[in-house]
Amino acid sequence: MAPPQDRSCYVLELSVGPGGSRWAELHAYPNLDHIRACLDVFLENGGGTSAYHAIYYGATLGVWTVQGGNVVGFVDLHPFIQVRHRDKPPVALTDEAGTSALVYARRKERYQQDREGADLEDEDEDDEIPGPNEWDDSDLTTYEEMTMAVDWSGVLARLPALEPPLLAPGERAMVRYDRWRKTPRTMYASNESVRFGSYDVECGEKLDPPFEIEIPEPDDEDEDDEFDD
């Protein structure tokens, strides 16, 4: 396969850094419809993992702009994403106290339901409930019950048009930071280049995007370095 080129693309990053739940996806496409489609899969919150990563771990959720191999922008998606738990009003991901309150309210409700019919005369019913900043296994069910939505028009207003040549299937785009001085400094696990398509760069796996697109298979000699960026 040809070496990385000076190409333009958008890169949707969904990641959690090293710690209790390492996870990272990079979706590199020149078409914003494709970026949106990949984001929508995340927002479906299958199994509650998206809300869990976003709320509990403060996952990086954002869109990078690469122009001719140079990183020139990053749009943090947190201000544009809202979460809702059942019939409660939606809460922005940037409202950490608000999202934590949703989780804790459901935890307290669940504990109180479990106590129904029990003799609590000599007990303080809050003693057994972990505090708002503590972990409780029942929270996983709460995250699964949540729905997520994005203000995509707000995101689009902050993304510049790409300059040709655009990243194409089977290609890699250079990723340089000479023109990028803001934080986050670099995209997850990609300090030199990014490959067209969707990849779990933490596990080293290609992901099937939610749309049909033909991507050439890498040459055998390139398989070992498919995820070396």
N, C-alpha and C positions, 0 to 999 in steps of 0.2 A: 504494500500500500504506500502511496505517496506520503511524504513527510507533511507535518502540519503546515498549513498555508495561512496567508493573511486574508482571512474570511470574516464576514459579519454575521452575527446571529444573536438571538436572545437565549439566555440560559435560565431556566426555572430551577432554583435550588430549594430543596426540602431536606433539612438535615438537623441532626442533633450531634454535637461534638462528643469527644471521648468522655465516657462516664457510664452511668447506669443503663443507658439505652442508645448506644451508637447506631446511627442510621443516617443514610445519605442517598438522595437521588438527585441526578442532574439530567435535565431534559433540554437538549440544545437543538433549536430549530430557528429558521429565519421567518417563519410564519407565526404570527401571534394567535391565530385560531388554534394552532397546534399546542402552543403554550397554554392557552386557556383550557383546552381539552384535557391536558395532563393535570392542570390545577383542579379541574372539576372532579377528577378521580379522587384526589386527595380530600376534597371537600365533601365527598360522599361519606367520609368518616366510617369506612367499613371496619366493624369490630371495635370502634371507638378509638383506634390507634391514632388517628389524626388529631382529635381533640386532646387526647392524652399527651402526645408529643408537644402540641402547641401550647397547652395550658400548663402542664406540670413541668415540662422541661424547657419551655421557652424556645422552641425550635426556630431555627433560621428558616424563614419563608420569604423568598424574594425573587426578583427577576433582574438578572444582570444584562447589560447591553455591551456587546463586543463589536467594535467597529474596526474592520480591517485588521483584526488580530489584537486590538487594543481595548482593554476594559475602560469604558467611559461613563458608566452609570450603574447604579443599583437602586431598585425600588423595593423598599421593605413592604411586604404585603400585610403586616399586622394591623396597620390603621384601616385597612380596607376590608378586613374579614371580621364577621360577627358570628358569635355562637349563641345558640338558644337551647335551653333545657325545658322540654315539654311546653307548657303554656306560659313560661316566664318570658319577660321582655328580652329581646336580644341584647347581648353585651359585646362590645368591641374587644378584640384580643389584646389591645393596648391597655385595657382596664384590668390589670392583674388582680386588684382587690375584688372587682366585680365578678370575674370568672371564678376566682377562688371561693367567693361567696355562694355561687351557684352549686359548686361541688359540696361545700360544707352544709348548705341547707338541705340538700338531698340526703347526705350522710346522717344528719340529725333526725330527719324524718324517718329514715330507715331504722335507726336505733330505737326511736320511740315506738314504731310499729312492732318491733321485736319484743318490746317490754309489755305490750298490751296483755292485761290479765295477770301480770306479775305483781308481787307484793313489794312496793317501793316505799313503804312508810318510813323505813329507817335508812333510805338511800338517797343520795343526791344524784338525780338521773343524769346530770352532765358529767359525773366522774368517769363513766366508762366510755365516753365519746372522745376519741382523739381530737386534739385541738385543730384549728383551721390550717395551721402550718405543718401538721403531721400527716403521715400517710395512713390510709385505711384501705384494705383490699376491696371493700364495697364500692370505692370510688370508680373502679374499672367499669362497673355497670352504669354508673352515672355518665361517664365519658361516652359510652356506647349509645346512651339515650339522647345525646346532643345532636343537633343539626348545625351545619355551617354554611355560610353564604358570603360571597365577595361582591364588592362594588367594583365591577370590572371597568366600568366607564372611568372611574377615578384612577385606576391603574393605567389605562390607555393614555390618559391625559399627561402622564409623566414619562412615557416611553417615546424616545425619538425614532424616526424612521431609520431603517438600516441603509447603509451605503454599500453599493456593489463593490466587489463581488461577494455574493451571498454563499454561506455554507451549504453544501449540497450533500445528498446521501453518499456515504462511503468516504467522506472527507473529514479531516480534523482541522479545527481553527486554532491558530496560535492564541494564547492567552497571556498578554503582557500587561503589566501594571504601571508602566512608566508615566501614563497620563492619569493614573488613579491614586489619589492621596487620602481618600476617606476610608472610614471603617464600614463594614468589615473589609479587611485588607485584601483577602483572596477568597475565591470560592472554594468550597470544600474539596480537598483532595485533587485539586486541579491547578497546579502552579505553572504549567507550560502549555497545555493544549486541552481542547475539549472535542469529543467526537460527536458527529451528527447522530441524533437519536436519543433514546431514554436508557439510562443505566443506573443500577444500584452500585455505586462506586465503593460502598463499604463492604458489600458481599462479593463484588466482582461479577455481577450478572447483568446481562442485557434484559431490559424490560420491554414488554409488548405495549406499544402506545395504543390509546383508544381510537385509533384511526388507521386506515390502510395506507401504507407507504412502503415502497420497495427500497430496502437498504442492502447493498452488496455485502456479502460475507467477507470478513478480513482474510488475507492470505495466511497460510499456515504459519509462516515465519513471524507474523504479527500477533498471533494469538496470545503469546506469553506477555506481551506488553499492552494488551487491550485496555487494562485498567491501571497502567503504571503512572498515570498523571494524578 
